[in-house]
Amino acid sequence: MNTFWNYFWPCFAAGIVAGVIAGVIAFHRGARRKRVLAIGVIASLALAALWHGPIGGADRLERKVDRNVKEVLAYYEMPQVTGHLHRGPLSRRLVLSGPADDFQRSELVRLLNQLPGVRETVWTSDGGGLPLIVEGLGVALLGFLFGLLLAYLIELHRRYNAQWNW
């Protein structure tokens, strides 16, 4: 499992699509450029939010991370220790609980930090860290900017070819 491909790529792709469509329209027709770009930003954010919630991208990521955590804990014969991603809002912070000595705690933190989809591992839930939806929306905005760059290059190509009237 790779967090980029499983969760962030659809957000990035939605931003690219919204950016290309909004950019082609905005760069071709200059009268309503700001409005079209604002609608494109809103569309890319809405698509990323749809992927996070109703389509279930966040739930799939959470299930995969929780399954990997259970497998690692079972492999190291630590059935009394449990781990889950922090919820409310969902973040990539893994919260562990259960009896363990100092060595086990430090090693479990080190090992579980290496799991795909986990940003950090802690033993106490003192806060959730950066919410996953905020990360997804940021990636969608980055994709939107990349889509605008592609739309700009498309418009440059169209204007360059417009000068040749054979």
Backbone as a ProteinNet text record, in pm:
[ID]
protein_1_A
[PRIMARY]
MNTFWNYFWPCFAAGIVAGVIAGVIAFHRGARRKRVLAIGVIASLALAALWHGPIGGADRLERKVDRNVKEVLAYYEMPQVTGHLHRGPLSRRLVLSGPADDFQRSELVRLLNQLPGVRETVWTSDGGGLPLIVEGLGVALLGFLFGLLLAYLIELHRRYNAQWNW
[TERTIARY]
83.4	0	88.2	56.9	128	27	51.3	-43.6	-66.5	37.1	20.1	-77.9	-56.6	-143	-281.5	-291.7	-421.5	-508.9	-451.8	-535.5	-511.6	-386.3	-358.6	-367.1	-341.9	-345.7	-483.4	-594.8	-724.4	-750.9	-704.6	-719.6	-637.4	-515.2	-427.9	-485.4	-536.4	-593.9	-719	-801.7	-920.9	-879.7	-775.2	-725	-670.9	-600.3	-547.2	-661.4	-761.7	-874.1	-946.8	-976.6	-1044.4	-957.5	-826.6	-735.9	-724.6	-718.3	-708.1	-836.7	-950.6	-1077.7	-1096.4	-1074.9	-1090.9	-986.9	-865.1	-760.4	-784.5	-829.5	-856.6	-967.8	-1071.3	-1181	-1135.2	-1060.8	-1018.9	-916.7	-823	-720.9	-773.9	-877.8	-934.8	-1029.5	-1105.8	-1199.1	-1157.7	-1107.7	-1053.4	-1154.8	-1281	-1378	-1411.9	-1428.8	-1470.6	-1361.5	-1240.7	-1126.9	-1127.3	-1145.9	-1141.8	-1255.4	-1373.5	-1487.6	-1467.1	-1415.9	-1392.9	-1285.3	-1179.5	-1073.8	-1124.7	-1208.2	-1265.7	-1356	-1434.6	-1520.1	-1433.9	-1323.2	-1232.5	-1170.7	-1130.6	-1074.7	-1179.7	-1301	-1409.2	-1439.9	-1438	-1465.4	-1357.6	-1231.5	-1125.1	-1133.4	-1164.9	-1179.8	-1300.7	-1408.8	-1528.7	-1503.5	-1431.4	-1400.1	-1310.5	-1215	-1128.2	-1207.2	-1299.4	-1381.9	-1474.8	-1526.6	-1608.4	-1526.2	-1403.8	-1317.5	-1290	-1268.1	-1236.7	-1354.6	-1473.5	-1588.1	-1678.9	-1774.1	-1875.7	-1820.8	-1717.6	-1662.3	-1582.5	-1527.3	-1467.6	-1317.5	-1245.8	-1100.4	-1036.2	-1085.8	-1029.8	-1058.3	-1177.5	-1211.3	-1125.6	-1100.8	-1014.5	-873.3	-821.7	-687	-682.1	-782.7	-785.1	-790.5	-872.9	-881	-748	-680.7	-552.5	-446.1	-441	-341.7	-371.7	-497.6	-533.1	-501.6	-525.7	-493.3	-342.4	-263.7	-118	-67.2	-127.6	-87	-114.5	-232.6	-265.8	-169.7	-132.5	-38.1	99.3	146.3	277.1	274.3	168.4	159	146.5	76.8	66.8	201.5	276.1	406.4	503.7	499.7	589.5	529.4	420.5	356.4	326.2	256.2	214.6	62.3	-13.7	-159.7	-226.3	-158.7	-218.7	-209	-127.4	-112.5	-205.1	-274.7	-362.4	-319.8	-353.3	-321	-428	-454.2	-551.2	-515.1	-561	-540.9	-631.6	-580.1	-658.2	-779	-895.3	-1019.6	-1072	-1155.6	-1223.3	-1138.5	-1094.8	-1098.7	-986.4	-1006.5	-909.6	-776.6	-669.9	-535.7	-447.8	-325.6	-233.7	-146.4	-194.4	-125.7	-176.9	-86.4	-120.3	-109.1	-216.7	-220.8	-215.6	-115.1	-98.3	-143	-192.8	-230	-209.8	-184.6	-163.4	-36.8	-17.5	100.6	225.9	329.9	460.5	566.5	687.7	795.6	856.8	955	1012.9	1076	1147.7	1211.3	1105.8	1001.3	895.4	825.5	802.3	736.8	819.5	948.6	1032.9	1047.4	1059.6	1073.9	944.3	830.8	703.3	679.8	716.3	703.7	791.8	914.8	1006.9	955.7	908.2	861.3	732.5	639.6	509.9	515.1	617	635.2	669	720.8	760.7	644.9	528.6	413.8	365.5	326.9	270.9	140	124	2.8	13.2	121.5	139.2	238.6	197.3	287.5	371	305.7	377.7	302	374.3	316.6	339	232.9	241	169.6	199.3	134	19.6	17.4	-91.5	-161.6	-290.7	-368.5	-384.7	-281	-286.2	-330.8	-362.1	-406.6	-397.3	-466.4	-475.4	-375.8	-306.6	-217.7	-295.8	-236	-297.8	-405.9	-530.7	-637.1	-609	-650	-626.7	-697.6	-815.5	-888	-813.4	-744.8	-666.4	-550.9	-487.5	-381.3	-436	-552.2	-613.6	-651.1	-704.4	-740.2	-615.4	-508.5	-382.7	-327.6	-335.9	-289.5	-378.3	-509.3	-600.5	-566.1	-532.8	-492.1	-361.5	-269.8	-145.5	-173.5	-263.5	-303.7	-372	-452.9	-518.5	-415.8	-313.2	-208.1	-132.6	-107.4	-42.4	-132.4	-263	-358.1	-362.1	-351.4	-345.3	-220.3	-109.7	13.2	-5	-66.6	-92.9	-186.6	-289.2	-381.5	-310.7	-220	-143.3	-56.5	6.3	87.6	1.4	-118	-210.6	-248.1	-274.8	-312	-194.1	-73.6	44	59.5	38.4	48	-59.6	-180.7	-288.6	-257.8	-204.9	-173.6	-55.6	40.5	154.9	111.3	26.4	-20.3	-120.2	-181.8	-279.2	-214	-83.8	-17.2	8.8	-1.6	26.1	-105.4	-123.5	-243.8	-204	-191.4	-147.1	-261.6
-117.5	0	124.2	217.9	343	454.7	541.3	646.4	740.8	768.2	859.7	802.3	677.8	619.7	587.4	544.1	502.7	617.7	726.1	834.5	966.4	1006.9	1140.7	1153.8	1047.7	1058.8	1100.2	1042.8	1089.5	1237.6	1285.3	1428.2	1513.1	1470.2	1542.3	1540.4	1425.1	1413.5	1499.1	1505	1590.4	1736.8	1776.6	1912.8	1941.9	1845.2	1864.2	1882.6	1795.7	1803.6	1937.4	1976.1	2103.7	2220.7	2211.7	2318.3	2332.1	2219.6	2225.8	2283.5	2235.5	2283.8	2432.4	2471.1	2612.5	2699.6	2650	2727.8	2747.9	2644.5	2658	2759.8	2754	2849.7	2990.6	3003.5	3135.2	3199.9	3123.3	3181.4	3210.8	3141.8	3163.7	3282.9	3297.5	3408.9	3490.6	3609.5	3689.8	3766.8	3774.7	3860.2	3809.5	3680.3	3623.8	3534.9	3575.4	3492.6	3460.8	3562.7	3539.8	3449.3	3468.6	3386.8	3241.1	3219.2	3082.3	3014.2	3086.1	3027.9	2998	3085.5	3060.1	2936.6	2923.4	2804.9	2679.1	2689.3	2575.1	2534	2632	2601.2	2533.2	2587.5	2528.6	2387.5	2367.6	2233.7	2134	2174.5	2081.4	2048.1	2146.9	2120.7	2031.5	2054.7	1972.6	1828.3	1809.1	1672.6	1601.1	1672.7	1611.8	1578.3	1665.1	1637.3	1518.7	1507.7	1391.4	1263.3	1267.8	1149.4	1112.1	1211.5	1185.6	1122.1	1177.6	1134.2	1034.3	1079.9	990.7	878.1	904.1	798.2	699.1	742.4	649.1	633.3	727.6	716.7	714.9	796	801.3	672.8	618.7	493.4	377.4	372.2	266	278	400.9	421.3	381	416.5	381.7	230.1	161.3	15.1	-51.1	-3.8	-63.7	-40.3	80.7	109.7	28.5	21.9	-56.1	-204.3	-257	-396.9	-419.1	-327.4	-339.9	-331.5	-244.3	-232.9	-363.1	-421.7	-549.2	-659.8	-661.5	-763.3	-746.7	-622.7	-598.4	-637.3	-599.3	-632.8	-783.7	-851.5	-997.8	-1062.4	-1009.5	-1065.2	-1053.8	-940.6	-921.6	-972.1	-1046.5	-1110.6	-1010.3	-904.4	-800.6	-787.2	-892.9	-885.9	-790.5	-757	-668.4	-521.3	-492	-354.9	-337	-226	-193.8	-60.3	-42.6	81.6	116.7	245.4	292.6	435.3	475.8	613.8	704.7	821.3	917.6	963	960.8	1003.6	1129.6	1197.4	1316.8	1441.1	1488.4	1435.6	1335.3	1255.6	1152.3	1215.4	1164.6	1210	1087.2	1110	997.9	974	1015.4	991.3	860.2	767.5	636.8	643.1	607.1	610.4	467.4	437.1	304.6	307.4	194.3	181.9	38.3	21.4	-111.4	-116.8	-229.6	-242.1	-274	-199.3	-223.2	-150.7	-205.3	-137	-30.2	41	152.9	108.2	-3.7	-53.9	-89.7	-160.9	-198.9	-75.6	21.5	144.1	213.6	230.1	300.8	221.2	89.9	9	1.7	-7.2	-8	124.5	234.1	365	368.7	321	321.5	232.8	113.8	19.9	66.5	115.6	153.7	287.2	368.1	490.7	459.2	339.4	301.4	248.6	228.3	178.7	284.9	242.7	338.9	396.2	525.8	591	647.6	619.7	669.4	784.3	898.7	1012.9	1007.5	977.6	964.5	869.3	811.8	717.6	771.2	769.6	818.3	719.5	729.3	643.3	714.6	844	917.7	1001.7	1011.9	1089	1231.3	1313.3	1451.4	1547.6	1498.4	1579	1497	1539.7	1458.3	1489.5	1600.1	1636.8	1698.6	1702	1760.4	1666.9	1714.2	1626.8	1581.3	1460.6	1401.5	1479.4	1532.2	1606.9	1735.5	1796.2	1916.4	1880.3	1766.8	1721.5	1695.6	1631.1	1602.8	1729.7	1828.3	1954.9	2028.8	2021.4	2083.4	2018	1886.8	1815.2	1849.8	1865.9	1904.4	2044.2	2136.3	2270.3	2266.6	2182.3	2165.5	2110	2013.1	1959.4	2064.7	2151	2258.4	2352.6	2388	2475.5	2408.3	2278.8	2205	2202.4	2184.7	2188	2324.3	2431.7	2565.6	2582.9	2527.6	2534	2460.7	2343.8	2270.5	2348	2410.1	2489.9	2610	2670.5	2782.5	2738	2621.2	2569.7	2535.9	2484.1	2456.7	2586.8	2690.6	2819.8	2881.1	2869.6	2918.5	2846	2715.6	2636.6	2680.1	2705.2	2748	2884.8	2976.8	3111.2	3108.1	3023.2	3012.7	2957.5	2856.8	2797.4	2885.7	2981.4	3070.7	3169.1	3191.2	3286.5	3229.7	3099.9	3038.5	3023.3	3106.7	3103.4	3061.8	2939.5	2890.1	2906.2
0	0	0	-83.3	-92.1	-69.3	25.4	59.5	-57.1	-133.4	-246.1	-348	-388.4	-490.6	-437.6	-313.9	-260.9	-214.8	-169.5	-119.7	-192.3	-206.4	-256.5	-408.3	-483.5	-628.2	-681.1	-633.9	-683.2	-652.4	-537.6	-506	-602.3	-628.9	-721.3	-862.2	-905.7	-1040.3	-1054.3	-950.3	-955	-969	-899.1	-910.8	-1049.2	-1108	-1243.6	-1342.5	-1335.7	-1430.1	-1415.2	-1290.8	-1268.6	-1313.7	-1291.3	-1331.3	-1481.7	-1552.3	-1698.3	-1757.4	-1712	-1766.2	-1735.5	-1610	-1573.4	-1643.8	-1657.5	-1722.4	-1870.5	-1939.6	-2083	-2106	-2022.3	-2037.3	-1998.7	-1888.7	-1840.9	-1933	-1986.2	-2071.6	-2211.5	-2251.8	-2384.6	-2383.9	-2278.3	-2265.5	-2144	-2165.7	-2057.3	-1975.9	-2018.9	-1951.3	-1811.4	-1795.2	-1666.2	-1607.3	-1619.8	-1580.5	-1431	-1347.7	-1202.6	-1157.2	-1213	-1174.3	-1214.4	-1334	-1381.7	-1298	-1263.9	-1181.1	-1039.6	-985.5	-852.7	-855.5	-961	-974.3	-987.5	-1058.7	-1071.6	-939.5	-857.6	-725.4	-639.1	-640.8	-561.3	-609.4	-740.5	-794.8	-753.7	-758.9	-720.2	-571	-487.1	-344	-316.7	-389.6	-370.8	-412.9	-522.5	-566.4	-465.7	-409.5	-308.2	-182	-143.2	-26	-52	-173.8	-208.9	-200.6	-248.2	-241.5	-96.3	-13.7	126.6	199.7	179.1	258.2	189.5	108.6	53.3	-35.1	-110	-195.6	-112.4	-0.4	95.1	88.1	33.8	28.1	165.5	256.2	391.4	467.9	451.2	520.6	471.2	341.2	287.4	341.2	345.3	399.3	545.6	623.3	764.8	784.5	707.2	720.2	686.3	581	543.3	649	704.1	807.9	933	973.9	1093.1	1074.7	954.6	928.4	935.1	879.4	885.5	1028.8	1109.1	1249.3	1322.7	1301.7	1367.1	1324.3	1196.5	1148.9	1213	1224.2	1285.8	1433.5	1503.7	1645.5	1665.9	1575.7	1585.7	1554.2	1458.4	1423.1	1540.3	1609.9	1723.5	1854.8	1846.1	1960.7	2071.4	2032.7	2126.6	2120.9	2155.7	2141.5	2240	2349.3	2447.3	2405.2	2305.9	2256.3	2136.3	2133.5	2020.9	1961.1	1836.1	1767.5	1665.8	1653.2	1554.7	1514.8	1397.5	1355.4	1436.9	1469	1547.4	1465.7	1528.6	1463.3	1529.6	1456.3	1506.1	1503.5	1392	1255.4	1230.3	1127.9	1093.6	1054.1	1115	1078.9	1060.8	1018.7	997.6	1121.4	1237.5	1364.2	1421.9	1445.4	1500.3	1651.5	1720.2	1865.8	1916.6	1998.5	2057.2	2202.5	2248.5	2389	2432.5	2560.4	2615.9	2697.5	2770.3	2855.6	2773.6	2800.4	2737.3	2818.8	2819.3	2890.7	2799.9	2850.6	2776.2	2644.7	2646.7	2525	2420.2	2462.3	2368	2312.3	2395.7	2348.9	2241.5	2268.9	2171.6	2042	2052.5	1931.3	1851.1	1919.7	1847	1775.6	1841.1	1775.3	1651.3	1663.1	1548.6	1435.5	1469.2	1366.8	1300.5	1379.8	1323.2	1250.8	1277.3	1198.2	1053.1	1027.8	892.4	808.9	869.1	792.8	694.7	574.4	479.3	532.7	521.8	568.6	708	778.9	915.5	911.5	962.9	969.7	1096.8	1210	1336.6	1427.4	1521.3	1616.4	1757.2	1837.2	1975.4	2066.7	2196.2	2295	2363.6	2362.9	2425.1	2319.8	2330.8	2235.3	2286.5	2268.6	2315.8	2206.4	2090.7	1978.5	1851.8	1752.4	1633	1524.5	1532.3	1424.6	1309.7	1193.9	1076.2	1022.3	1009.1	958.5	815.8	787.2	655.6	546.2	574.6	472	434.8	530.7	500.3	407.9	433.2	344	204	196.4	67	-8	62.4	-1.9	-49.5	27.7	-15.7	-141.5	-148.4	-267.3	-386.6	-363.6	-472.1	-523.4	-433.1	-477.5	-555.9	-512.3	-587	-726	-735.4	-864.6	-950	-887.6	-961.5	-1023.4	-946.6	-999.7	-1114.1	-1099.8	-1208.4	-1331.6	-1311.7	-1422.7	-1490.2	-1410.2	-1469	-1553.8	-1507.8	-1587.3	-1719.9	-1715.8	-1840.7	-1932.2	-1875.1	-1956.4	-2018.1	-1944.8	-1998.6	-2115.9	-2101.6	-2212.6	-2333.3	-2310	-2420.3	-2490	-2413.3	-2472.1	-2547.5	-2495.7	-2569.3	-2702.3	-2699.5	-2822.8	-2922.9	-2875	-2962.8	-3023.3	-2942.4	-2993.2	-3090.2	-3063.7	-3153.2	-3288.4	-3287	-3412.8	-3485	-3417.2	-3479.9	-3575.7	-3564.1	-3652.1	-3791.9	-3807.2	-3935.3	-4012.3	-4107.3	-4191.4	-4332.8	-4356.5	-4485.5	-4578.9
[MASK]
++++++++++++++++++++++++++++++++++++++++++++++++++++++++++++++++++++++++++++++++++++++++++++++++++++++++++++++++++++++++++++++++++++++++++++++++++++++++++++++++++++++

